[in-house]
Amino acid sequence: MNIERTLEFLDQFEPLLPQPAALVASAGPPAPADDAPPAPSGSDKQEAGVVKSQLIAFTSGLDSQYKDAVKYSTQLAQMAADKKFDHIKQRMEWYDAYSESLKILGWVGSTIKLTEYKNSNLEITMEEVAIELLKLAAGPNAALIADLTSATINALKQDENVLSKLQMSSSSGSTGAFDILPALQHEDDVVLYTHAMVFEQHKSSGGFWFWSWKLSDMSLSHAANQWTLNYDFYKSVEPRAKKILGQSTDAFFDSLSF
């Protein structure tokens, strides 16, 4: 990891919100990483929400500092990838750029697992396909990730406002996208599973999500990765991330209720 490369990456963004005068005056080089681990402050319940076109879920017990790291990282990665590719029409190129941005911000990833479905009579829903690939990427954490993802999708179904916003940002004509990103804590590490799906329908319908589909009526590709955050490295550049996105994630993270 290269701090100069990360700072150059962050320099491409303009602040999304006006910065308080005191914050602007004090903004300088990134703060040095704190040698002490973050104080435990995890919630005892699952949490989830939406950042732009991605549905992000957190297991119970995940420290709040790590949740913020996931929220800021995924938002910045989306913004960087959006500058280069259309997140629906150029889906896998976008996902490559997105993944590269996560690396720059301090995430260490596994090999991409890519699956394609074509000309199959199998009947599926989008979330079922997503969960199966995430389970493959999650290995020993598969059961936990599957339960978390299912609970998050059920919460999303109950929130018409957030669901509508997510669907609007995830479809274009006959093509749609479906992203679920579960995160968990393993000892002192935060682990994130990224997932990117793109599908094109060959028959018209009222929508993509939560519908039962025959794969013979559509083409579908999706990819998944497992990521572990180098928290000390990320923490050294987090002040820059907050200067861009704001001191609170509430401005760009739509929370769901379980």
C-alpha positions as protocol buffer text, in pm:
chain_id: "A"
residue {
  index: 1
  type: MET
  ca { x: 0 y: 0 z: 0 }
}
residue {
  index: 2
  type: ASN
  ca { x: 124 y: 342 z: -97 }
}
residue {
  index: 3
  type: ILE
  ca { x: 14 y: 648 z: 102 }
}
residue {
  index: 4
  type: GLU
  ca { x: 107 y: 888 z: -179 }
}
residue {
  index: 5
  type: ARG
  ca { x: -107 y: 693 z: -425 }
}
residue {
  index: 6
  type: THR
  ca { x: -401 y: 697 z: -182 }
}
residue {
  index: 7
  type: LEU
  ca { x: -375 y: 1072 z: -123 }
}
residue {
  index: 8
  type: GLU
  ca { x: -357 y: 1129 z: -499 }
}
residue {
  index: 9
  type: PHE
  ca { x: -668 y: 911 z: -536 }
}
residue {
  index: 10
  type: LEU
  ca { x: -855 y: 1118 z: -276 }
}
residue {
  index: 11
  type: ASP
  ca { x: -748 y: 1445 z: -438 }
}
residue {
  index: 12
  type: GLN
  ca { x: -976 y: 1373 z: -737 }
}
residue {
  index: 13
  type: PHE
  ca { x: -1289 y: 1434 z: -529 }
}
residue {
  index: 14
  type: GLU
  ca { x: -1458 y: 1761 z: -442 }
}
residue {
  index: 15
  type: PRO
  ca { x: -1628 y: 1778 z: -101 }
}
residue {
  index: 16
  type: LEU
  ca { x: -1993 y: 1675 z: -127 }
}
residue {
  index: 17
  type: LEU
  ca { x: -2097 y: 1904 z: 157 }
}
residue {
  index: 18
  type: PRO
  ca { x: -1981 y: 2253 z: 269 }
}
residue {
  index: 19
  type: GLN
  ca { x: -1707 y: 2214 z: 527 }
}
residue {
  index: 20
  type: PRO
  ca { x: -1721 y: 2392 z: 866 }
}
residue {
  index: 21
  type: ALA
  ca { x: -1465 y: 2671 z: 883 }
}
residue {
  index: 22
  type: ALA
  ca { x: -1283 y: 2513 z: 1176 }
}
residue {
  index: 23
  type: LEU
  ca { x: -1251 y: 2185 z: 989 }
}
residue {
  index: 24
  type: VAL
  ca { x: -1119 y: 2351 z: 674 }
}
residue {
  index: 25
  type: ALA
  ca { x: -866 y: 2552 z: 874 }
}
residue {
  index: 26
  type: SER
  ca { x: -735 y: 2243 z: 1047 }
}
residue {
  index: 27
  type: ALA
  ca { x: -728 y: 2018 z: 741 }
}
residue {
  index: 28
  type: GLY
  ca { x: -371 y: 1919 z: 668 }
}
residue {
  index: 29
  type: PRO
  ca { x: -169 y: 1603 z: 625 }
}
residue {
  index: 30
  type: PRO
  ca { x: -345 y: 1284 z: 723 }
}
residue {
  index: 31
  type: ALA
  ca { x: -336 y: 1200 z: 1092 }
}
residue {
  index: 32
  type: PRO
  ca { x: -86 y: 930 z: 1192 }
}
residue {
  index: 33
  type: ALA
  ca { x: -233 y: 591 z: 1261 }
}
residue {
  index: 34
  type: ASP
  ca { x: -312 y: 525 z: 1624 }
}
residue {
  index: 35
  type: ASP
  ca { x: -121 y: 223 z: 1752 }
}
residue {
  index: 36
  type: ALA
  ca { x: -402 y: 135 z: 1991 }
}
residue {
  index: 37
  type: PRO
  ca { x: -690 y: -70 z: 1850 }
}
residue {
  index: 38
  type: PRO
  ca { x: -1030 y: 101 z: 1832 }
}
residue {
  index: 39
  type: ALA
  ca { x: -1237 y: 77 z: 2148 }
}
residue {
  index: 40
  type: PRO
  ca { x: -1514 y: -183 z: 2114 }
}
residue {
  index: 41
  type: SER
  ca { x: -1846 y: -14 z: 2039 }
}
residue {
  index: 42
  type: GLY
  ca { x: -2039 y: -271 z: 1841 }
}
residue {
  index: 43
  type: SER
  ca { x: -2416 y: -295 z: 1824 }
}
residue {
  index: 44
  type: ASP
  ca { x: -2585 y: -611 z: 1952 }
}
residue {
  index: 45
  type: LYS
  ca { x: -2810 y: -627 z: 1647 }
}
residue {
  index: 46
  type: GLN
  ca { x: -2772 y: -652 z: 1272 }
}
residue {
  index: 47
  type: GLU
  ca { x: -2773 y: -327 z: 1075 }
}
residue {
  index: 48
  type: ALA
  ca { x: -2800 y: -241 z: 707 }
}
residue {
  index: 49
  type: GLY
  ca { x: -2852 y: 41 z: 464 }
}
residue {
  index: 50
  type: VAL
  ca { x: -2799 y: 166 z: 112 }
}
residue {
  index: 51
  type: VAL
  ca { x: -2510 y: 364 z: -36 }
}
residue {
  index: 52
  type: LYS
  ca { x: -2606 y: 473 z: -386 }
}
residue {
  index: 53
  type: SER
  ca { x: -2666 y: 147 z: -579 }
}
residue {
  index: 54
  type: GLN
  ca { x: -2533 y: -91 z: -314 }
}
residue {
  index: 55
  type: LEU
  ca { x: -2708 y: -267 z: -26 }
}
residue {
  index: 56
  type: ILE
  ca { x: -2467 y: -297 z: 270 }
}
residue {
  index: 57
  type: ALA
  ca { x: -2525 y: -517 z: 576 }
}
residue {
  index: 58
  type: PHE
  ca { x: -2342 y: -546 z: 909 }
}
residue {
  index: 59
  type: THR
  ca { x: -2345 y: -839 z: 1150 }
}
residue {
  index: 60
  type: SER
  ca { x: -2418 y: -778 z: 1515 }
}
residue {
  index: 61
  type: GLY
  ca { x: -2115 y: -686 z: 1722 }
}
residue {
  index: 62
  type: LEU
  ca { x: -1931 y: -501 z: 1446 }
}
residue {
  index: 63
  type: ASP
  ca { x: -1752 y: -198 z: 1593 }
}
residue {
  index: 64
  type: SER
  ca { x: -1887 y: 139 z: 1484 }
}
residue {
  index: 65
  type: GLN
  ca { x: -1541 y: 248 z: 1362 }
}
residue {
  index: 66
  type: TYR
  ca { x: -1537 y: -45 z: 1122 }
}
residue {
  index: 67
  type: LYS
  ca { x: -1889 y: 29 z: 1001 }
}
residue {
  index: 68
  type: ASP
  ca { x: -1783 y: 384 z: 920 }
}
residue {
  index: 69
  type: ALA
  ca { x: -1476 y: 251 z: 739 }
}
residue {
  index: 70
  type: VAL
  ca { x: -1699 y: 31 z: 523 }
}
residue {
  index: 71
  type: LYS
  ca { x: -1944 y: 315 z: 450 }
}
residue {
  index: 72
  type: TYR
  ca { x: -1676 y: 570 z: 358 }
}
residue {
  index: 73
  type: SER
  ca { x: -1473 y: 319 z: 154 }
}
residue {
  index: 74
  type: THR
  ca { x: -1765 y: 189 z: -49 }
}
residue {
  index: 75
  type: GLN
  ca { x: -1897 y: 538 z: -121 }
}
residue {
  index: 76
  type: LEU
  ca { x: -1556 y: 661 z: -241 }
}
residue {
  index: 77
  type: ALA
  ca { x: -1501 y: 345 z: -447 }
}
residue {
  index: 78
  type: GLN
  ca { x: -1838 y: 392 z: -616 }
}
residue {
  index: 79
  type: MET
  ca { x: -1764 y: 756 z: -692 }
}
residue {
  index: 80
  type: ALA
  ca { x: -1425 y: 667 z: -843 }
}
residue {
  index: 81
  type: ALA
  ca { x: -1565 y: 384 z: -1055 }
}
residue {
  index: 82
  type: ASP
  ca { x: -1853 y: 604 z: -1173 }
}
residue {
  index: 83
  type: LYS
  ca { x: -1599 y: 850 z: -1313 }
}
residue {
  index: 84
  type: LYS
  ca { x: -1466 y: 579 z: -1546 }
}
residue {
  index: 85
  type: PHE
  ca { x: -1755 y: 349 z: -1634 }
}
residue {
  index: 86
  type: ASP
  ca { x: -2133 y: 327 z: -1638 }
}
residue {
  index: 87
  type: HIS
  ca { x: -2218 y: 108 z: -1339 }
}
residue {
  index: 88
  type: ILE
  ca { x: -2487 y: -82 z: -1533 }
}
residue {
  index: 89
  type: LYS
  ca { x: -2392 y: -82 z: -1901 }
}
residue {
  index: 90
  type: GLN
  ca { x: -2021 y: -142 z: -1832 }
}
residue {
  index: 91
  type: ARG
  ca { x: -2077 y: -351 z: -1523 }
}
residue {
  index: 92
  type: MET
  ca { x: -1770 y: -571 z: -1494 }
}
residue {
  index: 93
  type: GLU
  ca { x: -1532 y: -293 z: -1603 }
}
residue {
  index: 94
  type: TRP
  ca { x: -1697 y: -78 z: -1334 }
}
residue {
  index: 95
  type: TYR
  ca { x: -1650 y: -354 z: -1077 }
}
residue {
  index: 96
  type: ASP
  ca { x: -1280 y: -384 z: -1165 }
}
residue {
  index: 97
  type: ALA
  ca { x: -1236 y: -9 z: -1111 }
}
residue {
  index: 98
  type: TYR
  ca { x: -1438 y: -29 z: -790 }
}
residue {
  index: 99
  type: SER
  ca { x: -1221 y: -313 z: -661 }
}
residue {
  index: 100
  type: GLU
  ca { x: -902 y: -125 z: -747 }
}
residue {
  index: 101
  type: SER
  ca { x: -1031 y: 173 z: -547 }
}
residue {
  index: 102
  type: LEU
  ca { x: -1089 y: -47 z: -242 }
}
residue {
  index: 103
  type: LYS
  ca { x: -728 y: -166 z: -268 }
}
residue {
  index: 104
  type: ILE
  ca { x: -604 y: 193 z: -276 }
}
residue {
  index: 105
  type: LEU
  ca { x: -805 y: 268 z: 40 }
}
residue {
  index: 106
  type: GLY
  ca { x: -646 y: -16 z: 235 }
}
residue {
  index: 107
  type: TRP
  ca { x: -851 y: -327 z: 157 }
}
residue {
  index: 108
  type: VAL
  ca { x: -681 y: -657 z: 70 }
}
residue {
  index: 109
  type: GLY
  ca { x: -894 y: -874 z: -157 }
}
residue {
  index: 110
  type: SER
  ca { x: -927 y: -1232 z: -270 }
}
residue {
  index: 111
  type: THR
  ca { x: -945 y: -1357 z: -629 }
}
residue {
  index: 112
  type: ILE
  ca { x: -1266 y: -1253 z: -804 }
}
residue {
  index: 113
  type: LYS
  ca { x: -1523 y: -1531 z: -834 }
}
residue {
  index: 114
  type: LEU
  ca { x: -1720 y: -1482 z: -1157 }
}
residue {
  index: 115
  type: THR
  ca { x: -2030 y: -1676 z: -1261 }
}
residue {
  index: 116
  type: GLU
  ca { x: -2244 y: -1651 z: -1575 }
}
residue {
  index: 117
  type: TYR
  ca { x: -2588 y: -1795 z: -1643 }
}
residue {
  index: 118
  type: LYS
  ca { x: -2725 y: -1824 z: -1997 }
}
residue {
  index: 119
  type: ASN
  ca { x: -2995 y: -2029 z: -2168 }
}
residue {
  index: 120
  type: SER
  ca { x: -3094 y: -2219 z: -1855 }
}
residue {
  index: 121
  type: ASN
  ca { x: -3445 y: -2322 z: -1755 }
}
residue {
  index: 122
  type: LEU
  ca { x: -3363 y: -2281 z: -1387 }
}
residue {
  index: 123
  type: GLU
  ca { x: -3609 y: -2055 z: -1202 }
}
residue {
  index: 124
  type: ILE
  ca { x: -3448 y: -1811 z: -961 }
}
residue {
  index: 125
  type: THR
  ca { x: -3478 y: -1476 z: -789 }
}
residue {
  index: 126
  type: MET
  ca { x: -3204 y: -1215 z: -794 }
}
residue {
  index: 127
  type: GLU
  ca { x: -3141 y: -1245 z: -421 }
}
residue {
  index: 128
  type: GLU
  ca { x: -3112 y: -1624 z: -436 }
}
residue {
  index: 129
  type: VAL
  ca { x: -2837 y: -1603 z: -696 }
}
residue {
  index: 130
  type: ALA
  ca { x: -2658 y: -1331 z: -498 }
}
residue {
  index: 131
  type: ILE
  ca { x: -2667 y: -1532 z: -175 }
}
residue {
  index: 132
  type: GLU
  ca { x: -2529 y: -1844 z: -342 }
}
residue {
  index: 133
  type: LEU
  ca { x: -2226 y: -1663 z: -483 }
}
residue {
  index: 134
  type: LEU
  ca { x: -2164 y: -1478 z: -157 }
}
residue {
  index: 135
  type: LYS
  ca { x: -2169 y: -1810 z: 27 }
}
residue {
  index: 136
  type: LEU
  ca { x: -1906 y: -1938 z: -215 }
}
residue {
  index: 137
  type: ALA
  ca { x: -1684 y: -1637 z: -146 }
}
residue {
  index: 138
  type: ALA
  ca { x: -1746 y: -1648 z: 231 }
}
residue {
  index: 139
  type: GLY
  ca { x: -1617 y: -2002 z: 290 }
}
residue {
  index: 140
  type: PRO
  ca { x: -1647 y: -2085 z: 663 }
}
residue {
  index: 141
  type: ASN
  ca { x: -1859 y: -1771 z: 717 }
}
residue {
  index: 142
  type: ALA
  ca { x: -2113 y: -1884 z: 455 }
}
residue {
  index: 143
  type: ALA
  ca { x: -2401 y: -1960 z: 693 }
}
residue {
  index: 144
  type: LEU
  ca { x: -2360 y: -1631 z: 882 }
}
residue {
  index: 145
  type: ILE
  ca { x: -2342 y: -1431 z: 558 }
}
residue {
  index: 146
  type: ALA
  ca { x: -2646 y: -1608 z: 411 }
}
residue {
  index: 147
  type: ASP
  ca { x: -2855 y: -1535 z: 722 }
}
residue {
  index: 148
  type: LEU
  ca { x: -2746 y: -1171 z: 732 }
}
residue {
  index: 149
  type: THR
  ca { x: -2814 y: -1121 z: 360 }
}
residue {
  index: 150
  type: SER
  ca { x: -3160 y: -1277 z: 383 }
}
residue {
  index: 151
  type: ALA
  ca { x: -3251 y: -1061 z: 683 }
}
residue {
  index: 152
  type: THR
  ca { x: -3127 y: -749 z: 504 }
}
residue {
  index: 153
  type: ILE
  ca { x: -3332 y: -822 z: 192 }
}
residue {
  index: 154
  type: ASN
  ca { x: -3642 y: -876 z: 405 }
}
residue {
  index: 155
  type: ALA
  ca { x: -3580 y: -539 z: 575 }
}
residue {
  index: 156
  type: LEU
  ca { x: -3539 y: -374 z: 236 }
}
residue {
  index: 157
  type: LYS
  ca { x: -3872 y: -514 z: 117 }
}
residue {
  index: 158
  type: GLN
  ca { x: -4043 y: -341 z: 410 }
}
residue {
  index: 159
  type: ASP
  ca { x: -3898 y: 5 z: 331 }
}
residue {
  index: 160
  type: GLU
  ca { x: -4067 y: 131 z: 16 }
}
residue {
  index: 161
  type: ASN
  ca { x: -3877 y: 460 z: 12 }
}
residue {
  index: 162
  type: VAL
  ca { x: -3527 y: 310 z: 26 }
}
residue {
  index: 163
  type: LEU
  ca { x: -3625 y: 25 z: -206 }
}
residue {
  index: 164
  type: SER
  ca { x: -3758 y: 270 z: -465 }
}
residue {
  index: 165
  type: LYS
  ca { x: -3436 y: 476 z: -454 }
}
residue {
  index: 166
  type: LEU
  ca { x: -3223 y: 166 z: -487 }
}
residue {
  index: 167
  type: GLN
  ca { x: -3422 y: 28 z: -779 }
}
residue {
  index: 168
  type: MET
  ca { x: -3406 y: 362 z: -963 }
}
residue {
  index: 169
  type: SER
  ca { x: -3027 y: 369 z: -933 }
}
residue {
  index: 170
  type: SER
  ca { x: -2993 y: 3 z: -1032 }
}
residue {
  index: 171
  type: SER
  ca { x: -3178 y: -25 z: -1364 }
}
residue {
  index: 172
  type: SER
  ca { x: -3154 y: 115 z: -1715 }
}
residue {
  index: 173
  type: GLY
  ca { x: -3396 y: -7 z: -1981 }
}
residue {
  index: 174
  type: SER
  ca { x: -3387 y: -386 z: -1996 }
}
residue {
  index: 175
  type: THR
  ca { x: -3066 y: -405 z: -1790 }
}
residue {
  index: 176
  type: GLY
  ca { x: -3039 y: -405 z: -1413 }
}
residue {
  index: 177
  type: ALA
  ca { x: -2784 y: -442 z: -1134 }
}
residue {
  index: 178
  type: PHE
  ca { x: -2805 y: -604 z: -792 }
}
residue {
  index: 179
  type: ASP
  ca { x: -2534 y: -554 z: -528 }
}
residue {
  index: 180
  type: ILE
  ca { x: -2526 y: -685 z: -172 }
}
residue {
  index: 181
  type: LEU
  ca { x: -2223 y: -625 z: 52 }
}
residue {
  index: 182
  type: PRO
  ca { x: -2226 y: -802 z: 391 }
}
residue {
  index: 183
  type: ALA
  ca { x: -1957 y: -713 z: 647 }
}
residue {
  index: 184
  type: LEU
  ca { x: -1851 y: -886 z: 967 }
}
residue {
  index: 185
  type: GLN
  ca { x: -1583 y: -865 z: 1233 }
}
residue {
  index: 186
  type: HIS
  ca { x: -1328 y: -1144 z: 1273 }
}
residue {
  index: 187
  type: GLU
  ca { x: -1120 y: -1085 z: 1585 }
}
residue {
  index: 188
  type: ASP
  ca { x: -964 y: -740 z: 1523 }
}
residue {
  index: 189
  type: ASP
  ca { x: -1032 y: -739 z: 1149 }
}
residue {
  index: 190
  type: VAL
  ca { x: -1331 y: -620 z: 948 }
}
residue {
  index: 191
  type: VAL
  ca { x: -1417 y: -847 z: 655 }
}
residue {
  index: 192
  type: LEU
  ca { x: -1628 y: -724 z: 363 }
}
residue {
  index: 193
  type: TYR
  ca { x: -1782 y: -932 z: 85 }
}
residue {
  index: 194
  type: THR
  ca { x: -1841 y: -734 z: -232 }
}
residue {
  index: 195
  type: HIS
  ca { x: -2085 y: -855 z: -492 }
}
residue {
  index: 196
  type: ALA
  ca { x: -2175 y: -717 z: -835 }
}
residue {
  index: 197
  type: MET
  ca { x: -2448 y: -857 z: -1057 }
}
residue {
  index: 198
  type: VAL
  ca { x: -2570 y: -746 z: -1398 }
}
residue {
  index: 199
  type: PHE
  ca { x: -2863 y: -898 z: -1583 }
}
residue {
  index: 200
  type: GLU
  ca { x: -3055 y: -830 z: -1901 }
}
residue {
  index: 201
  type: GLN
  ca { x: -3410 y: -944 z: -1951 }
}
residue {
  index: 202
  type: HIS
  ca { x: -3527 y: -1086 z: -2283 }
}
residue {
  index: 203
  type: LYS
  ca { x: -3894 y: -1049 z: -2191 }
}
residue {
  index: 204
  type: SER
  ca { x: -4056 y: -739 z: -2044 }
}
residue {
  index: 205
  type: SER
  ca { x: -4188 y: -735 z: -1687 }
}
residue {
  index: 206
  type: GLY
  ca { x: -4278 y: -491 z: -1412 }
}
residue {
  index: 207
  type: GLY
  ca { x: -3940 y: -502 z: -1241 }
}
residue {
  index: 208
  type: PHE
  ca { x: -3624 y: -693 z: -1159 }
}
residue {
  index: 209
  type: TRP
  ca { x: -3597 y: -741 z: -785 }
}
residue {
  index: 210
  type: PHE
  ca { x: -3780 y: -1006 z: -586 }
}
residue {
  index: 211
  type: TRP
  ca { x: -3941 y: -1152 z: -896 }
}
residue {
  index: 212
  type: SER
  ca { x: -3909 y: -1517 z: -987 }
}
residue {
  index: 213
  type: TRP
  ca { x: -3728 y: -1556 z: -1319 }
}
residue {
  index: 214
  type: LYS
  ca { x: -3649 y: -1832 z: -1560 }
}
residue {
  index: 215
  type: LEU
  ca { x: -3289 y: -1791 z: -1666 }
}
residue {
  index: 216
  type: SER
  ca { x: -3393 y: -1874 z: -2022 }
}
residue {
  index: 217
  type: ASP
  ca { x: -3561 y: -1530 z: -2018 }
}
residue {
  index: 218
  type: MET
  ca { x: -3247 y: -1340 z: -1922 }
}
residue {
  index: 219
  type: SER
  ca { x: -2866 y: -1325 z: -1923 }
}
residue {
  index: 220
  type: LEU
  ca { x: -2691 y: -1288 z: -1591 }
}
residue {
  index: 221
  type: SER
  ca { x: -2332 y: -1240 z: -1476 }
}
residue {
  index: 222
  type: HIS
  ca { x: -2203 y: -1169 z: -1129 }
}
residue {
  index: 223
  type: ALA
  ca { x: -1878 y: -1151 z: -934 }
}
residue {
  index: 224
  type: ALA
  ca { x: -1784 y: -1163 z: -566 }
}
residue {
  index: 225
  type: ASN
  ca { x: -1476 y: -1097 z: -354 }
}
residue {
  index: 226
  type: GLN
  ca { x: -1372 y: -1121 z: 8 }
}
residue {
  index: 227
  type: TRP
  ca { x: -1185 y: -819 z: 150 }
}
residue {
  index: 228
  type: THR
  ca { x: -1001 y: -757 z: 476 }
}
residue {
  index: 229
  type: LEU
  ca { x: -924 y: -401 z: 582 }
}
residue {
  index: 230
  type: ASN
  ca { x: -579 y: -281 z: 688 }
}
residue {
  index: 231
  type: TYR
  ca { x: -740 y: -55 z: 946 }
}
residue {
  index: 232
  type: ASP
  ca { x: -424 y: 130 z: 1049 }
}
residue {
  index: 233
  type: PHE
  ca { x: -360 y: 231 z: 689 }
}
residue {
  index: 234
  type: TYR
  ca { x: -722 y: 333 z: 631 }
}
residue {
  index: 235
  type: LYS
  ca { x: -730 y: 529 z: 958 }
}
residue {
  index: 236
  type: SER
  ca { x: -433 y: 739 z: 843 }
}
residue {
  index: 237
  type: VAL
  ca { x: -637 y: 871 z: 547 }
}
residue {
  index: 238
  type: GLU
  ca { x: -984 y: 873 z: 703 }
}
residue {
  index: 239
  type: PRO
  ca { x: -970 y: 1249 z: 779 }
}
residue {
  index: 240
  type: ARG
  ca { x: -942 y: 1309 z: 404 }
}
residue {
  index: 241
  type: ALA
  ca { x: -1239 y: 1082 z: 341 }
}
residue {
  index: 242
  type: LYS
  ca { x: -1446 y: 1273 z: 595 }
}
residue {
  index: 243
  type: LYS
  ca { x: -1340 y: 1603 z: 442 }
}
residue {
  index: 244
  type: ILE
  ca { x: -1489 y: 1478 z: 113 }
}
residue {
  index: 245
  type: LEU
  ca { x: -1802 y: 1302 z: 238 }
}
residue {
  index: 246
  type: GLY
  ca { x: -1872 y: 1477 z: 569 }
}
residue {
  index: 247
  type: GLN
  ca { x: -1818 y: 1395 z: 934 }
}
residue {
  index: 248
  type: SER
  ca { x: -2134 y: 1184 z: 949 }
}
residue {
  index: 249
  type: THR
  ca { x: -2233 y: 900 z: 716 }
}
residue {
  index: 250
  type: ASP
  ca { x: -2601 y: 995 z: 756 }
}
residue {
  index: 251
  type: ALA
  ca { x: -2573 y: 1224 z: 454 }
}
residue {
  index: 252
  type: PHE
  ca { x: -2518 y: 935 z: 213 }
}
residue {
  index: 253
  type: PHE
  ca { x: -2621 y: 616 z: 398 }
}
residue {
  index: 254
  type: ASP
  ca { x: -2993 y: 530 z: 405 }
}
residue {
  index: 255
  type: SER
  ca { x: -3043 y: 302 z: 705 }
}
residue {
  index: 256
  type: LEU
  ca { x: -3291 y: 16 z: 716 }
}
residue {
  index: 257
  type: SER
  ca { x: -3488 y: -101 z: 1018 }
}
residue {
  index: 258
  type: PHE
  ca { x: -3480 y: -467 z: 1120 }
}
